[in-house]
Amino acid sequence: MDETVAEYIRRTVLKIPRDEIKMMLQKWGFLSEAQLQTLNFHQIKDNISQEVVQLCEENSANIKQAAALDIIYNHIYQNKRMWSVYQMKKSGEELEYFDITDFKKKFKGRLRSTLKNVTITFKEYEDNAIWIRVAWGTPYKKPNQYKPSYVVYHSQTPYVFISASVLKSNLPLLCQALIVASNYHDIREMELRSHSLDSLKDIVFKRYSQNFQTYTPKLLQEENVEPENADIRIVQENRSEKERIHKLNQEAFGSGPQPKLEFAQYRLETMFKSDPKMDVLDKKEPFRCLVKFSSPHLLESLKSLAPAGMADAPLSPLLTCIPHKARNYFKIREKKGLHPENLVSS
Amino acid sequence: HLATSLPLPSERDHLRPSIDLVVFMIDIKSKYSLKNVETSLAHVDASFFLGKVCFLVTGVGRVNACSIETNAVCKLGEAYCSPVLFCELELEGTRIATAQRLVRMLRICAGHIPGVSALSFVSLMRKSDDD
C-alpha cells in the first residue's frame, strides 16, 4: 500500500472522535466485521489509527477507498466546513431525465481532460444528494488529498453547494465540469454562505416555515403571548404592545424554526448624510462601510430582538428578507433619483 | 404590574388599583435600560419619592458585561432619595432574597406594618455617611 495513502488514512482516523470511529469504519465498509472485531477502541487514538492502517495494509487500500472514508467523515461533520451556494441555469425548459452514470462520466471526463492529476470520488445519499470529493493536483504534482473540494448536488434542483479548498483557481474548472455534466449552460454564485449545509438547503429549497399573509388577520384568535404559566397576580401593563410586536414578528419570521446562518454582511456604498453645518465629508463620494452581524444562530437572534425589547418592531426589511431573498451578503447603494433612498442590489 | 416604561397606558387606568411601591429595574448590561428609567422617572408624581420608589439593579453577577457604572446608579438613587438594591436574577439564592426584601418593603409601603411608615423606613435604609 502506498505510504501516502497509509498516512492519509491514519490522519483521517485521528480526526474522528474516539466514540465514533467504530461506527464510521462500519459505514465505510472497507474493513470486514471480523477485522473490526480485532480493533481495540479503548486505547488512545494514535494506537487505534495505527491498527486501522495495518488492517488497511492487509486489504491493500488505495487512494479511492481512502477518499471514500474522507467523504463519510465530511458528510457527518459537514457543519465544520463553510458552504457556498451556486445556482445553475438551463437554456431551455425541457426536463431531461437525469442519469447518474452519465453525470459521473461527463464530470470526470471534463475535469480530467484539463487536469490529469485529480482524485474524484462520488457518493450518493438517500435524500437524493450526490456528494463529490475532488482532490486537486497540477500537471507535475500528485493531488493534494488534504485540501479537497466538496460538492453537494441534488439532481432534481438547479442548486449546487460547494465547499471549496483554499485553492480558488480550481473553482472555474469545477463549475464548468458541473454544468457540462448536468446539462445546464450557466452557473453563478449566490450571495449565500453558511456552515450549516442543511440550513442552506432549507433556504433555497424553501423548506423552512414561511408566513403567508392572509387577508383577514383580525379573524384569527389572538394567540396567547405568554405561553408559560404566568401567575394571575402579575398584570402586564403593555400587553397590547407585546401582542403587536409578537404579531409583527410572526409575519416577518413565520412561526417555525429559522434556518441556521452565522452572519449577514452589508457592504454600504452610500453617501454619508450629516448636518450640512457640520461640514463633515464634504466630498460627494460614497462612504464605504461594512456592517457584519454574527451570531451562533443569526436568524433566531434577530427574531428574539423585538420581543426582548432590544429593537423596535417591525425590524428592518434588510434583516428580515434574508431567507426570502436567499442571501446573506448585500451591497447597498444610493438610489439615483429625487429621493435618495437605499437600493439593495447584488 | 409589569410595564416596560412610564407613563402607563391610559386605556388600563380604570383597571388599576392604587400603587404602593414602584421598583425601577435597571439591567447593568444595558445603557438603554438606564436611559429608559431616567425618562420614566419624570412621569412619577413627587409624592412617591417619599419612600415608595426603589431602584433594582440586575445582572451584577456578570462583571464582564457591565455597561453602566454602579456610581451612576448610586448617584441616581441619591438624587431621587430612594434606595438602590443590587441583585443577580440568574442566581436562585439572591433572586429569592431580593424578592423577599421587596415584599417586606411593599408591606411597609402599603401600610401593613404598624408603626413603620414608608418614609421612616427609607431614612433607615440610607447609609450613615450620607448625612
Interface residues (C-beta under 8 A of the other chain):
Chain A: I234 V235 Q236 E237 N238 S240 E241 G309 M310
Chain B: H1 L2 A3 T4 L8 P9 E11 R12 L15 Y32
